[in-house]
Amino acid sequence: QVQLVESGGGLVQAGGSLRLSCAASGSIFLFNAMGWYRQAPGKQRELVATSTSGGSTNYADSVKGRFTISRDNGKNTVSLQMNSLKPEDTAVYYCNAVRQSYSTFTYWGQGTQVTVSS
């Protein structure tokens, strides 16, 4: 049973920084992709950043230049360094992992709240 456990959310003032971490347990396989999504109240869940096992990264336009995703393939962990935070970054952030074999398996963490005050 794969589990993704997030940590690092909290309350921060605009302009501040937070670091989110996610650790995967229960899997001996390397995930093809790991990343972060977020969902603000009344909005759909959206991609924030992803990282493939080959090292490619992808960011939402709204966070480019402010957020950095990093991944440790050996430990099956992924982190998100968030700088210059804005009130519009307020959301529940979810860790995501995808493994592709004979099918596609997608896993989600329980979510961690990030609140940015103005």
WOWO-V829218 format. One record per run of one state. SS is the DSSP state (~ for helix, > for strand, _ for the rest). FROM is the first residue (numbers start at 1). LEN is the number of residues. If there is no record, write none. Layout:
ss | from | len
SS | FROM | LEN
SS | FROM | LEN
This chain:
ss | from | len
_ | 1 | 2
> | 3 | 5
_ | 8 | 2
> | 10 | 4
_ | 14 | 4
> | 18 | 8
_ | 26 | 7
> | 33 | 7
_ | 40 | 6
> | 46 | 7
_ | 53 | 4
> | 57 | 3
_ | 60 | 1
~ | 61 | 3
_ | 64 | 3
> | 67 | 6
_ | 73 | 4
> | 77 | 6
_ | 83 | 4
~ | 87 | 3
_ | 90 | 1
> | 91 | 10
_ | 101 | 3
> | 104 | 5
_ | 109 | 3
> | 112 | 6
_ | 118 | 1
